[in-house]
Amino acid sequence: MTTPICDFVTSYALSGKVRFHMPGHKGVSIHGAEPLDITEINGAGYLYSDEGIIAESERNASMLFGTERTLYSTEGSSLSIKTMLATAVTTLKKDGERPVILAGRNAHKAFLDAAALIDFDVKWLMPGTDDKNICSCDIAPADVENALAAMPDKPIAVYVTSPDYCGNMLDIEGISRVCREYSLPLLVDNAHGAYLKFLSKSLHPIDLGADMCCDSAHKTLPVYTGGGYLHISRNADTRFVKNAKALMSMFASTSPSYIIMQSLDLCNALLSTTFPTELEEAVSRVNTVKNEITEMGYALGGDEPMKITILPGSFGYTGDELAEHLRENDIECEYSDPFALVLMPSVYNSEDDYDRLLFALSLLNKRRAIESELPALPEPVVAMSIRQAAFSLSRRVNVDDAKGLICGRTAVCCQPSIPLAVSGELITDEIIKILKRYSIFEIVVL
């Protein structure tokens, strides 16, 4: 497969041309990557154009993912999420009606930012009463069906996150069937699942019926941080393809990173050759590691093939305690909170990496199990729109003084940037308890 961006930039770097253009380093190797770091010079293309070497590389990615169109993002899935939602709202909203999106409550902060910027309302699909991890929202097709049947006015789209940060995967195929019955597009935050396309049997949302989805290529593929995709299905509304590129340019920098785009370009070549075989071997190794961790007595969560989510309360530890133990053994995890620890391996983790992980976990002695006292997220009480609250004059207060006030700026813990309190919602005792459990002691209110 061709790599037009890499070829052009390499040729330019070797040409010896005098650089009287941005960036300011002029190709002088200070950190090391400067010779390959360019801007939109003649022949280099433009990310938000339908012509040139970037568009050619995007077409290569589209062929690999089997989409009608795949757009590059150099600002991760955050940019792709805003673009995906703007595309749906702009295309489908009706004059005189406020657009509403039916969404899983574990949506990323970028979803809430989009709601404020684009100005749509959200009807939340809430997690089950026993689901206390903020990352999770176990939505079944029947939940979507029941929610749609109960809504007096049909939303313009359904939006879910799969896989979530803890590796839980939804029945996207079943949810997509429900969406088709209601003639609604299904939008999926697949930030953690770019690699799912290249399993022996694809589990990628586009192949399972999603109309649009975002992938953070950098999370699971050999791509620099910030590299991502917005995928539009061949079965999606044809207007999505026409609108998406122009809308993406409204949210993005006009100076996209050519270093990131080169990594996306080169990734195409890897995906078309060695990566699927390497992925199959990695999935097998991760599955073996999961079994060995379970045999030690740890409980695991999630069903994503390339994610290891340990629920250490079963072993007598919090996720944060386990993360600190791993750091003491020179292992850094992806994420921890009081209830879970998330590890994100890839095809580039070595056998030694897994051996060191298993050895570190074996050093801990099992203690009495820890039972969670955290309440599940309650049904929200909406006082005003997300946009109205987000752009209102606000003040920061101690969370203990926030009861009964309106959340001004969506409160998240980072990572995973999942909303604990959403702009425009009333702050209750339950929300205050959850905020404090995730070490958020101040909140912006109206």
N, C-alpha and C positions, 0 to 999 in steps of 0.2 A: 504494500500500500504506500502511496506517495506521502511525503512529508513536506509540503510546499513552504510552510512557515520556517521550519528548521533549515531547509535548503537555502531559502533567500537570505536569512539572517547570517548563516555561516558564510555564504558567499560574500556578503557585505563586510563582515568582520575581517575577512582575508583580503579584501580589495585594497586596503590602504587608503581609502578615501578620507579626505579631511572632513571632520564632522562639525560644521557650523550649524548644528541643530541640537535640539534637546536629545538626551539628558545632559546635565552639566558635567558629568564625569568624562565625556567625549571618548568613551571606549577605553580609557586608561584603566588597567587592571589594578584596582585598589583592594576590593574584597575578593575578586576573582571572576565574577560573572559579567563585568562591565562590557567587554567586547561584544557580547551577545544581547545587550540591553539597548534596544533602539526605540524609536517612536514612529509615528505614521509618516515616514519619508516616502518619496516616490517609489512605487512598486511594492511597498510593505502592506498595502491594503488598509482597511478600516473596519474595526470590529462590527460596526452597526450598518455595514453596507452589504448588499447582495452580490457584490462582485469582488474579485481579487483573491489573493492567496489564502486569506482567512476564511472566506466563504467556501473556497475549495476544500480546505481542511475540515470545515464543518460538514460539508457533504460527505466526506469520508466517514466521519463519526456517525452521521445519519444512516449510512449503509450498514455500519457495524451494529447499531442499535435497532435497526429495522423501523425507523421512524419516518414520518412525512418530512419532518425537519428537526434538526438538533442545532441549538444555538450554544455558543461558548459563553461562559461567564468567567471573568477574572476576579470576581468578588464573591465567589462561593455560591452556595444555595440561597443565601440571603437575597442576592440580586435576582436569582431565578424565581424565587417565591414571589417577590413583588411583581415581577414581570408576568408570571403565570396568573396571578390574581387580577392584575390590571387588564390583562388580555380577556379574561372571562367576564369581568364586570363591564368593560368598555363594549364588548361585543354583544352581551346578552341582557343588559339592564333595559328596563322599559321606562319610557318617559312618564314622569309623575309618580313613580314607585321607588321606594328605597331598596336597593339591592341587598339581599340577605344570602349568606353562605352558611350552610350546615357543616359544622366542623368539629373534629375531635378536640377535646379540651387540652390535650398535650401538644398543641400546636407550638411551633417555635416562635420566639419573639418577633422574627421577621414577618410572620403572619399578622401579628398585632400592629406592627409598624405599617404594614400595607393597609390594614383596615383604617388606620388614622390618616394615611396619606391619600388613599383612593376614596375613602368615605363609604364603607359598606357596613352593615350590621351583621352580627354573628349569632346564630342559634347553636348552642353548644351541645354536642354529644358527650355526656359525662361518663367517666369510668364507673365500674361497678362499686358498690359500697365497700367491698373488701379490698379494693385496689388502692393502696395507699402510697405507692410510689408515683411521684409527680410525672415521671417520664412515661408512664404507661396509661393507656386508655383502650381497654379491650373492647373494641367495637365489632360486633357481628353483623352480618347482612340483615338479620331480623331487627337489630337496633336501628339501623338506617331506615328500614321499611317502616317501622313503628313511628319513628320521628317524623318522617315525611308524611305519613298518613294523618298525623296529629297536627301538622302545621296548617293554619288557615290559608296561608299564601305560600305558593311553591317557591323555594329558594332558587337562585340562579345556578348553584353548583354545590357539590358535596366535596369536602376537603378532609383528608385523613393523613396521618403520619405512619409510614410503615417501610422499613423497620423503625422502631423507636430507639431511643438512646440505649435502652437495656436489652435490645435484641429481640423484642416481641414483634412478630409479624402478623398482620391482619389477613383475613380472607379477601384479598383484593378482587379476585375473580368473582366471588359471590357478591361483594358490594357493588362491583361494576354492573352485574346483572340487574340489581335493584335500581341503580341509576338509569340504566337503559329503559326499564319499565316506566320510569317517571320522566324520560327524555331529558335527563340532566347530565352534564359532564362530570366526570370524576377526576379530581385533581389530587395528586399524591406527593407528599413530601417524602422522597426516597433518598434523602441526603446521605444516609448511611448504606445505601444499597446499590451503588453503581455497578459493583462486581456481579450482582445477581443475574445479569444478562448472560454471563459467560460460564455459568454452571452447566453441567452436562444436560440438565433440564432447566431452562430459563425460569427464574422467579421474578423477573423484572416487571414492574407495574405496567409498562406499555404492553408487554406480551400477555398480561392478565386482564387487560380491558380498560386501563386508565386512559383518559383523553390527553392529559398533560401530566408531566412529573418533573421534578428537579432531582439531579444527582450531584452530590459533592464528589467530584472525581478524586480530589485530594485525600478524601477520608479512607478510601479502600483501593485506589489504583495508583500506579507510579506517576503521580502528578504533583507539582508544587502546590503549596498551600494557597488557596484562593481559586484554584481551577475547578470549574463546575460546568454542568450542562442544564439546559432546559430542553426537554423532549416534547414534541407534539406528535400524537399518534396519527397514523394514516386514516383512522376512523373518526377523528375529531372534526368539529365544525371547521370548514375550510377557511373561515374568516380568522381563526386563530393564527394560522400561518401568515396571513397577510398583515396582521396587526402586531405580532409579538416583537419583531426586531426594532421597530420604531418605538414601541413602548419601553423596551429594555433600555434604550438610550436615554430615556427621561430619568431613570433612577441611577444610572451608572456614571462612573468617571469617564470623561472624554480622553483620558490617557490610560488606557488599559495596558497591563503589563505584558510586554512581548516575551519576557522570560516565562511567565505562566502559560502563555499561548503556545510557546514552543514545546513545553512539557505536555500539553494537551495534544499537540500535533504528533509528537513522537509516541505518545501513548497509543494512538491509532495503530501505528505499525506493530506495537507489542501485542495489542488486543487481537490483531489479525493473524498473529503467528504463534508465539510461545505461551502467551498468558493463559489461555483456557486449560492447557495441560498442566501448567504449574498450579493453577487454581484448584484443579481436581485433586492433586496431590496434597495441597495445603488443607483443603476441607477434610480429607481423610486424617491428616495428622491432628488437626484441631479436634476432631471427633474423638480420637484416641485420648488426647489430653483431657477433654471433658470427662471421659469415663474414669480416668485416673484420679481426677479431682473429686469426683463423686465417691469413689472408693475410699478416699481419705475421710469422708464424712461431711464434706461441704455440700450444701444444696445449691443447685444452679437454677437460673431463670432464663427465659427467652428461648427462641427456637431458630434464631438466625444462624446460618452455618458458620460464618466467620466472625463470631463474637462470643466471648466467654464472659458471662455475667454470673458472678458468685454472690450468693445471698448469705453473708457470713453470720447473720443472726443465729442461724441454725448451728453454728460452730461456737457461738458465744462471743462474737466480736461484732463491732460495727464495721461498715464499709470503710470509714475513714481510718479506723485502727488498722485494718488489714492493709490499706494503702500505705500507711506509714511503715508498717512492717516490711512491705515489699521495697520501699525506698531504702530502708536500712540494708537491704540486700541488692541494691543497685538495679532495681526494677521499677519503672514508672508506669503507672496504669493510665488509662484514658480518663476515667471518672470514678469518683467515689462520693457517697453520701452516707447518712446514717444506716441505710438499709441495703445498699448494693455496692459492688465494686465491678467496674467494667473494664475488660481487656479487649483490645482490638488488634488481633494479629493480621498479617497479610501474607502473600506469597513470598515476601522478602524476609520474614522471620526465619532464623536458622534453627536447626535441631538443638543447638546449644542454648538458644533462647528459651525453648520449651523446657529443657532439662533444668535450667536455672530457676524457672518459675515453679516447677513441681517441687524442686528441692526446698525453695523458700517456703512454700505452703506446708511442706512436711515438718518444718521446724516448730510450728505452733501446736500447743496442746489444746485439745478440745475443752471448752468450758460450758457452763450451763447456758442453754439457749436464751436469747434475748427476744422478748415479745415486744412488738411495736405498740406504742401508745398514741401514735399520730392518727388523727381523724382523716378520713378521705376528704378530698376537696368537695365542699358543699355546692349545691345548686346556686348559681350566682343570682344576686338581686341587682338588676340593671337600673341605674338611676338616670343615665344619659348615654349618648352615643360615644363610642370609642374616640372618634375624631374630636367631638366637642370637649371631652375631658382632657385628651392629650394636649390640646392647644389652648386650654384655659390657664389663666394665672393660677399658680399653685404654690404650695409651701411644703417644706419637709418637717415631719414630726416624728417623735418616738412612736413605735408601733403600739405601745400601751395606751397612747392617747388618740389612736386612730379609730376606735370603735364608733360606728355610725356615720363616719365621714365617707366621702366619695374618693375612690382611688384616682389620682390624677395621672400618674405615669405608671404603666404596667411594671409590676415588680417581679423580677426573675432572679433565680440564682444562676450564676455562671461558673462553669457550665452546669446544666445543659440548656440554659436560656428558655426554660418552660415557664409560663405564667403562673404565679401563685395568686396574684391579685391583678385584675385587668382594669385598665382605664375605664371609668364610668360605672364601676360596680361598687356597691356598698361594702365596707370593711366590717366583718363580723368577728365574734370571739373565735370561731373556728379558723378563720383566715389568719388572725393574729397569732394563734398557736402554731400554725404551719409556718408562717414567716419566721418566727423565732426559732423553730426547730431547724430551719435552714440558715440560721445565723444572719437573718435580715432584721435589723433592729430599728431602722428608720424607713419611712415610706413617704412618697410625695402624694399629697392629698389636696382636695379643693375645699 
